[in-house]
């Protein structure tokens, strides 16, 4: 669930970036503006199906258009988003009977910095994200809970951002970063629903963008998720520990500049759990989660200030809630130095 500073330059051969911010994680805009769909850095609180074991919140759809662009400087962002789900899916994709609803409203503050120092030809950087979340869950099994507060912060202590390069008739740019989630968010083993994980996650990613003649672009961000064990699970479960499985998730997008400073396009995300959840060190059969989100998006702005709105409808869901999501993002870039004329 990491997002990095995104700045854009018009020349792939000039070592001094021209600052035109590009896009990343949750934005300060309308967290409450569309109480319809989303969750933090992903799915703020995926409704539990398998003995309350669930994947943590990750970046599902929060970053999209022109994701790979970045350059030396400071980026400040706010990511408001809303997620609304009215159904729960089992391991075969069938709807779980009864009333199962989830509404998650979150806003994540994001600070990213890219220095002028280089390693392997790339600028070195880092990022930090702090999410504030409001989750309401009502399940057919009797669970009825509302939790508000600070979720687990994300630290990206090491990032490599490569400068854009001319490839064919377009520009290719890429970034790699290691993101870590600290288990210090709001959590209680006496509460069936939490916004803190109480376990560590390691979630590195690789992002890239190819932009053709500054008009059409395609972007993707590829993540791998590893989770440690929670040794203090919900006491009513009567278990000693639980460990969410490992997973792969990706965001992908394509946009076209219809007017100067205005882009419209299509975006999506895909999450696939690779290993089973575990309870007390043993695999939970048929517990792998999956979801796919698809929908349109728009981006507008310039001179270092950008706004984005992206929406998603989830499909092909397994072992988790299925709903709709809307993400917002406001980005302000503060370059470390003026670009060359």
VENFEN-V154269 format. One record per run of one state. SS is the DSSP state (a for helix, b for strand, c for the rest). FROM is the first residue (numbers start at 1). LEN is the number of residues. If there is no record, write none. Layout:
ss->SS from->FROM len->LEN
ss->SS from->FROM len->LEN
//
This chain:
ss->c from->1 len->6
ss->b from->7 len->2
ss->c from->9 len->11
ss->b from->20 len->2
ss->c from->22 len->5
ss->b from->27 len->1
ss->c from->28 len->11
ss->b from->39 len->1
ss->c from->40 len->2
ss->b from->42 len->1
ss->c from->43 len->7
ss->b from->50 len->1
ss->c from->51 len->2
ss->b from->53 len->1
ss->c from->54 len->19
ss->b from->73 len->17
ss->c from->90 len->5
ss->b from->95 len->1
ss->c from->96 len->5
ss->b from->101 len->19
ss->c from->120 len->2
ss->b from->122 len->17
ss->c from->139 len->5
ss->b from->144 len->7
ss->c from->151 len->3
ss->b from->154 len->8
ss->c from->162 len->3
ss->b from->165 len->3
ss->c from->168 len->2
ss->b from->170 len->12
ss->c from->182 len->19
ss->b from->201 len->2
ss->c from->203 len->2
ss->b from->205 len->8
ss->c from->213 len->3
ss->b from->216 len->12
ss->c from->228 len->2
ss->b from->230 len->1
ss->c from->231 len->4
ss->a from->235 len->3
ss->c from->238 len->4
ss->b from->242 len->2
ss->c from->244 len->3
ss->b from->247 len->13
ss->c from->260 len->2
ss->b from->262 len->12
ss->c from->274 len->4
ss->b from->278 len->2
ss->c from->280 len->2
ss->b from->282 len->2
ss->c from->284 len->6
ss->b from->290 len->13
ss->c from->303 len->2
ss->b from->305 len->14
ss->c from->319 len->2
ss->b from->321 len->15
ss->c from->336 len->6
//
